[in-house]
């Protein structure tokens, strides 16, 4: 009579309790793990950002927002690079549940995990992005180093930047080139009187004296 | 009743543009106009004086009664007579031309008007009594202000105050700009103009001949007992103080000079 294989610490389990032996050799564990770790760190930073925004009555300081935004962008690009690198491996695999998966109980989880089609809001994002790219008139699907395409792309980026600039108030900030070209002579948007009377004495009334007048009427 | 935590600074006329531009950049806002007309009223009967001169029965102890000056404030906008809408005053203020401003107002070329005058010509006034700022070593000034809103027409105000036992002592205008920093700290930059309307004509005169600007950064907290809000407000002010430190030297105002209690010298 052949002995069943000995389990850890010498305990001999019953044969029917043994988990069925599956062949994991063709599962791309390294690739999946690498993606998983990167996704985890991304969700963590997104949660942190969400928490910080929801916590206070006011927005966090812009420096903090900006640095967290940078972190998220870096993580996103790392994930996209990782997926792109393992594209062939990941795309050629089919996913299916094992025999012992509680299909009825975990139906929701299962459909989420097996879903290959993007969810409706993601579809909307993709459509938006495609529409945006079409508007730019740049073919981003071409992965070549066509200089003309690059120039087109840079040009459209500059156009967008100019448009965005009009939505905000920027002034008194000039590059050396703009100063050399005399562009810093633009009129101020608030018509601030830039004349300074030179004969004005530097010393004057202190704020405390002004407060004294405001509170007591005494000069 | 409101607790006002504040820091103040003096801004030289030459630095005004620089400071305004920096504040626009710092707060990300366009400045809004800060314009109000103030009247300081003092009580007709000075109890402390009467007590010191033993003019009243000494069996009555008046030391327990604290009299205060009353400040009446209303906002205004400049408008030219005949024109319906008040002018937008921000550009006028930014032009920093006080001589022209004083001349215009004094000559009646532009009038000071209420934004929200009702049909009866009633104005919304704020009636304020302020305590002396709290003593002690602290990071920001902390002052209790009592305030109610009253509705009166300009002509009825005098008799209204007279019935309360107060007479007009000093009238002045505040002209300036305001910003909101971080959603909580109010920043006001202003100049003060005394109004003298005794001989039937209005003379407007800036109180500081060097035309310096004054800056007040403040946070109002509803209750002095709300320690966590008070601490938050103090740290918000400290943050502003640190962030603008190289440009604006924010300091704690002299509490003795902000004392509007009535004493016995007339």
Interface residues (C-beta under 8 A of the other chain):
Chain A: X57 X58 X59 X169 X171 X172 X190 X191 X192 X193 X194 X196 X197 X200 X201 X202 X203 X204 X205 X206 X207 X208 X209 X210 X211 X212 X213 X214 X215 X216 X217 X219
Chain B: X8 X9 X10 X12 X13 X14 X17 X20 X21 X24 X30 X31 X38 X40 X42 X69 X71 X90 X91 X94 X95 X96 X97 X130 X169 X170 X172 X174 X182 X183 X184 X192 X194 X207 X208 X209 X210 X211 X212 X214 X215 X216 X253 X254 X257 X258 X259 X260
